């Protein structure tokens, strides 16, 4: 596993904060949303993006918005564009994420997370975007993030809004080749943590607890 400073990063720990909130949550709708959020994030890092885009988890036309320091803002508008990015990250082993120091909150129609994220990145792609990176190396790109994920009444993801709100934590960490995870390795590590969603029924609608 890669190390940053004195901390060792473990892909299986990316949802520690979410698990803590889930354990303290009694509201059935909120629990369902947190379980969907957990499942989505694990599936993404395991390269199983097709399972994210099923009708039970995601609306037909999701919209993802990104505002990252040093890059133009961009939007993925619709399933085709979202799926293309997931596919590219999976095929290039860039779907591997680590998370630390995260705070999570849940409401009837959204989940908000704030913390530090790491994405495994190809040096060639970083260099092509103008960053000072060795094209032949692998990196972890570290960033301070806020994520807002809205959901519809049926607890299906509408999209993602991600901001990098401060560049103080931004860093490119060159990886030792032994610390680079392939999608297959990530999938094997995460498989025991990926749980099926419980059935959705009318009790989970937002008006049910009113």
BALOBA-1460 file (C-alpha; in Angstrom, 3 decimals):
// residues 210
<rec num="1" residu="x" x="0.000" y="0.000" z="0.000"/>
<rec num="2" residu="x" x="1.264" y="3.530" z="-0.722"/>
<rec num="3" residu="x" x="2.443" y="5.801" z="2.057"/>
<rec num="4" residu="x" x="2.079" y="9.556" z="2.481"/>
<rec num="5" residu="x" x="4.295" y="10.944" z="5.218"/>
<rec num="6" residu="x" x="3.882" y="8.553" z="8.126"/>
<rec num="7" residu="x" x="0.439" y="7.400" z="6.987"/>
<rec num="8" residu="x" x="-0.119" y="4.246" z="5.004"/>
<rec num="9" residu="x" x="-3.094" y="4.433" z="2.659"/>
<rec num="10" residu="x" x="-5.386" y="1.428" z="2.313"/>
<rec num="11" residu="x" x="-8.066" y="1.335" z="-0.365"/>
<rec num="12" residu="x" x="-10.281" y="-0.657" z="2.009"/>
<rec num="13" residu="x" x="-10.395" y="2.355" z="4.382"/>
<rec num="14" residu="x" x="-11.866" y="4.817" z="1.872"/>
<rec num="15" residu="x" x="-15.334" y="4.647" z="3.460"/>
<rec num="16" residu="x" x="-14.438" y="4.642" z="7.165"/>
<rec num="17" residu="x" x="-16.269" y="7.931" z="7.742"/>
<rec num="18" residu="x" x="-19.336" y="6.734" z="5.837"/>
<rec num="19" residu="x" x="-19.464" y="3.521" z="7.872"/>
<rec num="20" residu="x" x="-19.382" y="5.528" z="11.123"/>
<rec num="21" residu="x" x="-22.301" y="7.707" z="10.037"/>
<rec num="22" residu="x" x="-24.235" y="4.634" z="8.877"/>
<rec num="23" residu="x" x="-23.715" y="2.935" z="12.242"/>
<rec num="24" residu="x" x="-25.154" y="5.999" z="14.021"/>
<rec num="25" residu="x" x="-28.123" y="6.492" z="11.658"/>
<rec num="26" residu="x" x="-31.609" y="5.126" z="12.354"/>
<rec num="27" residu="x" x="-33.632" y="6.861" z="9.628"/>
<rec num="28" residu="x" x="-34.379" y="4.116" z="7.045"/>
<rec num="29" residu="x" x="-34.154" y="6.419" z="4.029"/>
<rec num="30" residu="x" x="-30.859" y="7.904" z="5.198"/>
<rec num="31" residu="x" x="-29.468" y="4.434" z="5.840"/>
<rec num="32" residu="x" x="-30.424" y="3.357" z="2.333"/>
<rec num="33" residu="x" x="-28.725" y="6.432" z="0.824"/>
<rec num="34" residu="x" x="-25.538" y="5.788" z="2.807"/>
<rec num="35" residu="x" x="-25.515" y="2.140" z="1.730"/>
<rec num="36" residu="x" x="-25.887" y="3.223" z="-1.900"/>
<rec num="37" residu="x" x="-23.095" y="5.778" z="-1.445"/>
<rec num="38" residu="x" x="-20.803" y="3.126" z="0.045"/>
<rec num="39" residu="x" x="-21.576" y="0.699" z="-2.732"/>
<rec num="40" residu="x" x="-20.998" y="3.310" z="-5.456"/>
<rec num="41" residu="x" x="-17.586" y="4.317" z="-4.144"/>
<rec num="42" residu="x" x="-16.370" y="0.759" z="-3.701"/>
<rec num="43" residu="x" x="-17.663" y="-0.254" z="-7.142"/>
<rec num="44" residu="x" x="-15.874" y="2.697" z="-8.747"/>
<rec num="45" residu="x" x="-12.486" y="1.812" z="-7.267"/>
<rec num="46" residu="x" x="-13.057" y="-1.856" z="-8.119"/>
<rec num="47" residu="x" x="-13.587" y="-0.978" z="-11.790"/>
<rec num="48" residu="x" x="-17.185" y="-2.229" z="-11.691"/>
<rec num="49" residu="x" x="-18.675" y="1.007" z="-13.011"/>
<rec num="50" residu="x" x="-21.414" y="-0.745" z="-15.007"/>
<rec num="51" residu="x" x="-23.020" y="-1.719" z="-11.689"/>
<rec num="52" residu="x" x="-23.120" y="1.957" z="-10.663"/>
<rec num="53" residu="x" x="-25.171" y="2.965" z="-13.694"/>
<rec num="54" residu="x" x="-27.995" y="0.463" z="-13.241"/>
<rec num="55" residu="x" x="-31.503" y="2.014" z="-12.972"/>
<rec num="56" residu="x" x="-31.776" y="1.071" z="-9.290"/>
<rec num="57" residu="x" x="-28.781" y="3.260" z="-8.381"/>
<rec num="58" residu="x" x="-28.506" y="6.084" z="-10.929"/>
<rec num="59" residu="x" x="-30.988" y="8.161" z="-12.936"/>
<rec num="60" residu="x" x="-31.069" y="7.807" z="-16.708"/>
<rec num="61" residu="x" x="-29.393" y="11.205" z="-17.275"/>
<rec num="62" residu="x" x="-26.832" y="11.890" z="-14.519"/>
<rec num="63" residu="x" x="-24.832" y="15.133" z="-14.476"/>
<rec num="64" residu="x" x="-21.394" y="15.364" z="-12.878"/>
<rec num="65" residu="x" x="-19.777" y="18.790" z="-12.288"/>
<rec num="66" residu="x" x="-16.102" y="19.283" z="-11.379"/>
<rec num="67" residu="x" x="-14.313" y="22.419" z="-10.211"/>
<rec num="68" residu="x" x="-10.637" y="21.600" z="-9.665"/>
<rec num="69" residu="x" x="-7.870" y="24.082" z="-8.926"/>
<rec num="70" residu="x" x="-5.691" y="24.791" z="-11.954"/>
<rec num="71" residu="x" x="-8.111" y="23.179" z="-14.401"/>
<rec num="72" residu="x" x="-11.089" y="24.535" z="-16.349"/>
<rec num="73" residu="x" x="-14.430" y="23.613" z="-14.845"/>
<rec num="74" residu="x" x="-16.067" y="20.765" z="-16.699"/>
<rec num="75" residu="x" x="-19.342" y="18.868" z="-16.749"/>
<rec num="76" residu="x" x="-20.209" y="15.305" z="-17.705"/>
<rec num="77" residu="x" x="-23.731" y="15.625" z="-19.066"/>
<rec num="78" residu="x" x="-25.553" y="12.326" z="-19.393"/>
<rec num="79" residu="x" x="-24.858" y="8.635" z="-19.045"/>
<rec num="80" residu="x" x="-22.690" y="8.373" z="-22.166"/>
<rec num="81" residu="x" x="-20.200" y="10.986" z="-20.969"/>
<rec num="82" residu="x" x="-20.153" y="9.674" z="-17.392"/>
<rec num="83" residu="x" x="-19.656" y="6.098" z="-18.546"/>
<rec num="84" residu="x" x="-16.828" y="7.118" z="-20.890"/>
<rec num="85" residu="x" x="-14.834" y="8.611" z="-18.000"/>
<rec num="86" residu="x" x="-15.443" y="5.591" z="-15.770"/>
<rec num="87" residu="x" x="-14.379" y="3.303" z="-18.612"/>
<rec num="88" residu="x" x="-11.194" y="5.269" z="-19.275"/>
<rec num="89" residu="x" x="-10.212" y="5.333" z="-15.618"/>
<rec num="90" residu="x" x="-10.865" y="1.599" z="-15.308"/>
<rec num="91" residu="x" x="-8.960" y="0.645" z="-18.454"/>
<rec num="92" residu="x" x="-5.940" y="2.713" z="-17.340"/>
<rec num="93" residu="x" x="-5.954" y="1.731" z="-13.618"/>
<rec num="94" residu="x" x="-6.865" y="5.312" z="-12.640"/>
<rec num="95" residu="x" x="-10.113" y="4.366" z="-10.879"/>
<rec num="96" residu="x" x="-8.193" y="3.689" z="-7.653"/>
<rec num="97" residu="x" x="-9.062" y="6.192" z="-4.920"/>
<rec num="98" residu="x" x="-8.048" y="6.670" z="-1.300"/>
<rec num="99" residu="x" x="-9.809" y="8.963" z="1.204"/>
<rec num="100" residu="x" x="-8.810" y="10.278" z="4.614"/>
<rec num="101" residu="x" x="-9.927" y="12.858" z="7.196"/>
<rec num="102" residu="x" x="-13.459" y="12.774" z="5.801"/>
<rec num="103" residu="x" x="-16.666" y="14.173" z="7.320"/>
<rec num="104" residu="x" x="-19.999" y="12.955" z="5.943"/>
<rec num="105" residu="x" x="-23.579" y="14.204" z="6.338"/>
<rec num="106" residu="x" x="-26.803" y="12.796" z="4.917"/>
<rec num="107" residu="x" x="-30.233" y="14.306" z="4.237"/>
<rec num="108" residu="x" x="-33.375" y="13.159" z="2.474"/>
<rec num="109" residu="x" x="-32.044" y="14.067" z="-0.975"/>
<rec num="110" residu="x" x="-28.283" y="14.405" z="-0.717"/>
<rec num="111" residu="x" x="-25.024" y="13.248" z="0.826"/>
<rec num="112" residu="x" x="-22.194" y="15.696" z="1.497"/>
<rec num="113" residu="x" x="-18.579" y="14.698" z="2.093"/>
<rec num="114" residu="x" x="-15.537" y="16.827" z="2.922"/>
<rec num="115" residu="x" x="-12.033" y="15.437" z="3.191"/>
<rec num="116" residu="x" x="-8.778" y="14.622" z="1.438"/>
<rec num="117" residu="x" x="-8.844" y="12.413" z="-1.617"/>
<rec num="118" residu="x" x="-6.142" y="10.643" z="-3.591"/>
<rec num="119" residu="x" x="-6.500" y="9.372" z="-7.146"/>
<rec num="120" residu="x" x="-3.979" y="7.046" z="-8.768"/>
<rec num="121" residu="x" x="-2.854" y="8.841" z="-11.930"/>
<rec num="122" residu="x" x="-0.739" y="8.143" z="-14.988"/>
<rec num="123" residu="x" x="2.255" y="10.443" z="-15.222"/>
<rec num="124" residu="x" x="1.758" y="10.643" z="-18.982"/>
<rec num="125" residu="x" x="-1.714" y="12.137" z="-18.558"/>
<rec num="126" residu="x" x="-0.574" y="14.549" z="-15.867"/>
<rec num="127" residu="x" x="2.310" y="15.727" z="-18.041"/>
<rec num="128" residu="x" x="-0.021" y="16.125" z="-21.030"/>
<rec num="129" residu="x" x="-2.223" y="18.426" z="-18.936"/>
<rec num="130" residu="x" x="0.763" y="20.684" z="-18.211"/>
<rec num="131" residu="x" x="1.776" y="19.408" z="-14.772"/>
<rec num="132" residu="x" x="5.377" y="18.700" z="-13.784"/>
<rec num="133" residu="x" x="5.244" y="14.908" z="-13.929"/>
<rec num="134" residu="x" x="7.406" y="12.098" z="-15.265"/>
<rec num="135" residu="x" x="5.441" y="10.607" z="-18.186"/>
<rec num="136" residu="x" x="6.785" y="7.151" z="-17.381"/>
<rec num="137" residu="x" x="5.794" y="7.176" z="-13.710"/>
<rec num="138" residu="x" x="2.677" y="6.672" z="-11.620"/>
<rec num="139" residu="x" x="1.425" y="9.199" z="-9.067"/>
<rec num="140" residu="x" x="-1.174" y="9.783" z="-6.414"/>
<rec num="141" residu="x" x="-2.839" y="13.141" z="-6.964"/>
<rec num="142" residu="x" x="-3.817" y="14.504" z="-3.544"/>
<rec num="143" residu="x" x="-6.578" y="17.103" z="-3.197"/>
<rec num="144" residu="x" x="-8.852" y="18.704" z="-0.611"/>
<rec num="145" residu="x" x="-12.434" y="18.139" z="-1.696"/>
<rec num="146" residu="x" x="-16.079" y="18.755" z="-1.019"/>
<rec num="147" residu="x" x="-18.544" y="16.424" z="-2.736"/>
<rec num="148" residu="x" x="-22.320" y="16.879" z="-2.951"/>
<rec num="149" residu="x" x="-24.294" y="13.944" z="-4.332"/>
<rec num="150" residu="x" x="-28.018" y="14.659" z="-4.932"/>
<rec num="151" residu="x" x="-30.589" y="11.833" z="-5.054"/>
<rec num="152" residu="x" x="-34.175" y="11.628" z="-6.302"/>
<rec num="153" residu="x" x="-37.205" y="10.380" z="-4.357"/>
<rec num="154" residu="x" x="-36.341" y="6.775" z="-5.294"/>
<rec num="155" residu="x" x="-32.829" y="7.172" z="-3.808"/>
<rec num="156" residu="x" x="-31.205" y="7.149" z="-7.243"/>
<rec num="157" residu="x" x="-28.097" y="9.254" z="-7.793"/>
<rec num="158" residu="x" x="-28.798" y="12.377" z="-9.856"/>
<rec num="159" residu="x" x="-25.152" y="13.354" z="-10.209"/>
<rec num="160" residu="x" x="-22.030" y="14.523" z="-8.429"/>
<rec num="161" residu="x" x="-20.710" y="18.014" z="-7.678"/>
<rec num="162" residu="x" x="-17.033" y="18.026" z="-6.683"/>
<rec num="163" residu="x" x="-14.978" y="21.056" z="-5.654"/>
<rec num="164" residu="x" x="-11.311" y="21.288" z="-4.745"/>
<rec num="165" residu="x" x="-11.724" y="24.162" z="-2.301"/>
<rec num="166" residu="x" x="-8.085" y="24.799" z="-1.303"/>
<rec num="167" residu="x" x="-4.752" y="24.013" z="-2.934"/>
<rec num="168" residu="x" x="-2.889" y="23.777" z="0.396"/>
<rec num="169" residu="x" x="-3.156" y="19.975" z="0.356"/>
<rec num="170" residu="x" x="-2.670" y="19.534" z="-3.389"/>
<rec num="171" residu="x" x="0.302" y="17.344" z="-4.230"/>
<rec num="172" residu="x" x="1.602" y="14.858" z="-6.760"/>
<rec num="173" residu="x" x="3.121" y="11.895" z="-4.949"/>
<rec num="174" residu="x" x="5.314" y="9.689" z="-7.105"/>
<rec num="175" residu="x" x="4.543" y="6.037" z="-6.483"/>
<rec num="176" residu="x" x="6.943" y="3.178" z="-6.101"/>
<rec num="177" residu="x" x="5.964" y="0.629" z="-8.793"/>
<rec num="178" residu="x" x="5.203" y="-1.876" z="-6.023"/>
<rec num="179" residu="x" x="2.543" y="0.472" z="-4.630"/>
<rec num="180" residu="x" x="0.603" y="0.851" z="-7.883"/>
<rec num="181" residu="x" x="-2.687" y="-1.050" z="-7.697"/>
<rec num="182" residu="x" x="-4.151" y="-2.627" z="-10.799"/>
<rec num="183" residu="x" x="-7.914" y="-2.691" z="-11.186"/>
<rec num="184" residu="x" x="-7.831" y="-6.464" z="-10.668"/>
<rec num="185" residu="x" x="-5.974" y="-6.050" z="-7.366"/>
<rec num="186" residu="x" x="-8.339" y="-3.307" z="-6.214"/>
<rec num="187" residu="x" x="-11.362" y="-5.416" z="-7.150"/>
<rec num="188" residu="x" x="-10.038" y="-8.357" z="-5.134"/>
<rec num="189" residu="x" x="-9.395" y="-6.201" z="-2.058"/>
<rec num="190" residu="x" x="-12.794" y="-4.514" z="-2.211"/>
<rec num="191" residu="x" x="-14.973" y="-7.490" z="-3.159"/>
<rec num="192" residu="x" x="-15.715" y="-8.491" z="0.481"/>
<rec num="193" residu="x" x="-16.863" y="-4.919" z="1.220"/>
<rec num="194" residu="x" x="-19.258" y="-4.523" z="-1.708"/>
<rec num="195" residu="x" x="-22.710" y="-5.354" z="-0.372"/>
<rec num="196" residu="x" x="-25.981" y="-5.565" z="-2.338"/>
<rec num="197" residu="x" x="-28.547" y="-2.867" z="-1.698"/>
<rec num="198" residu="x" x="-31.672" y="-3.872" z="0.195"/>
<rec num="199" residu="x" x="-34.920" y="-3.741" z="-1.807"/>
<rec num="200" residu="x" x="-36.382" y="-0.266" z="-2.249"/>
<rec num="201" residu="x" x="-40.007" y="0.128" z="-1.216"/>
<rec num="202" residu="x" x="-42.513" y="2.879" z="-0.416"/>
<rec num="203" residu="x" x="-41.347" y="3.088" z="3.214"/>
<rec num="204" residu="x" x="-38.132" y="4.689" z="1.941"/>
<rec num="205" residu="x" x="-39.861" y="7.560" z="0.133"/>
<rec num="206" residu="x" x="-39.116" y="10.974" z="1.712"/>
<rec num="207" residu="x" x="-42.725" y="11.469" z="2.819"/>
<rec num="208" residu="x" x="-42.846" y="8.119" z="4.626"/>
<rec num="209" residu="x" x="-41.424" y="9.472" z="7.865"/>
<rec num="210" residu="x" x="-43.311" y="12.758" z="7.802"/>
